[in-house]
Amino acid sequence: SRSFLSNKRSSLARRMAAREKPDEISDFHGLAGSSFEETLERLDRLDKIGIKPHPATYAALLQSAGNRVQLDKGTLVHNHIVRYEYHEKDMALVGLILQMYRRCGSPQKAREWFDSRAKKNTYMWTCMIGAYCQYGYRKEALEIYEMLKQAELNPEKESFLSLVSVISGAENMEDGRLVHEHIHRSPYKLDPVIGAALIRMYGRLESVENSVKMFRMLIERKGSVWNALSSAYALNHRYRDAADLFEVMIQQDEFPDHISFSSALVACVREGDLEKAMQIHSRLPRNALETEKRVMISLIHLYGKSGNLQEAQKVFGEMTGKDVIAWNTLIKAFAEYGHHKQVLSLCGKMKKEGVTPNRVTYILNAMACLSEDALKEGKEIYSEFSKSGLELDAGIASAFVSMFGRCRGLQEAREVFDKVTDKSLPLLNAMIIALATNGHKEEAVEVFQSIPKEFYVSSLCTYGRGSLELAETIFEKMSDKNC
């Protein structure tokens, strides 16, 4: 209670004033409930009269500094611990110091402390590997792992998980196989959590056959294991396999979670099997998985692809916490079926609800401006984009050039085109079409001649789909027709 802590603090203050030495447990309770700054100040006062604080006080301070990402305060506590040499007899504090530096985003300081210790337990090795992996230092993490093996210590489960994760991100097959070999010789070779991580790793490394082998090796197949294989299939564009895996789960009475449902829905849409996707939707448990954002976005995508925009809007309306991905999915569904007024309307509603547009949103907006009447709206969209802080790369520039070309804003199209130094083929084609449709065919031919000859045929096909006359004009003016 507050009165108890207050009495304890008063008692400690009286004894300190009388230069009496309290025992360590009383010292700890006397400091409990204080702020970080107050506690450090009291530790300094205890130091001046030769009283050692209780180790539990330091443990709490280290955890607090790590949780709040306060490196300067964590370092100050570390210095206190070194001064009293608690680290020589309390290995738990040694580990907490490493963990504090890891949470504060300083793997370098963690490594300095790690290297200074002559005796290292398994937790310290695990923490150091985890620190490097967390911040993407793949080589350094593998270096520590090699040192751990040389010390003839068995890595903990967390070490393997960290290594598999960082290797997946780096997409390095050689390192992945090396770590998997060591896992295979460890007690965790059939652990379902590590098994799922390895399945995902091989999926990222474009070796789905190894993902399947790992899946078949595992005796205990939790939901995470099934999800990992489904993700591996999807990453490697094996959508039919992902959909078939979902059916196997149902047959084996494995209850799919939101990841499995989402992967299966996406797989069916990519395969064009919308009927099967509808069947999967009918199996969704109401008021459970259907409320998962990932599943609902997949459903919006599904109904958008099938042309059932009313149902897509209904699913969207049932979502809570709609983010920019959800909005873009619905907007794209309307854009693909030519409902351009609704596209602009939805974009406006999105901004009113406080959701910030991203690169995809602006491309969809640009696609919705089709005629000369929409030039004013097109200028407003581009002006808003320019103030957004997003980069004008060749991809989004292509969308804006096409938009201004359709809206008879050739000057604006030229301005966007000129701002991009690294001009891609789609951007060049967009500018050529914009010039030609606005009556500047000679200039369109000049830009066409800057395209590498190996892309002449594909570009002519692109123009032909929009204007056969443009394709014929450029073909006639080509000096080299043998490419």
Buried (B, 14 or more C-beta within 10 A) or exposed (E): EEEEBEEBBEBBEEBBEEEEBBEBEBBBBBBBEBEBEEBBEBBEEBBEEEBBBBBBBBBBBBBBBBEEEBBEBBBBBBEBBBEBEBBEEBBBBBBBBBBBBBBBBBBEBBBEBBEEBEEBBBBBBBBBBBBBBBBEBBEBBBBBBEBBEEEEBBBBBBBBBBBBBBBBEBEBBEBBBBBBEBBEEBEBBEBBBBBBBBBBBBBBBBBBEBBBEBBEEBEEBBBBBBBBBBBBBBBBEBBBBBBBBBEEBBEEEBEBBBBBBBBBBBBBBBBEBBEBBBEBBEEBEEEEBBBBBBBBBBBBBBBBBBEBBEBBBEBBEEBEEBEBBBBBBBBBBBBBEEBBEBBBBBBEEBBEEEBEBBBBBBBBBBBBBEEEEBBEBBBEBBEBBEEBEBEBEBBBBBBBBBBBBBBBBBEBBBBBBEEBEEBBBBBBBBBBBBBBBBEBBEBBBEBBEEBEEEBBEEBBEBBBEBEEEBBEBBBEBBEEEEE
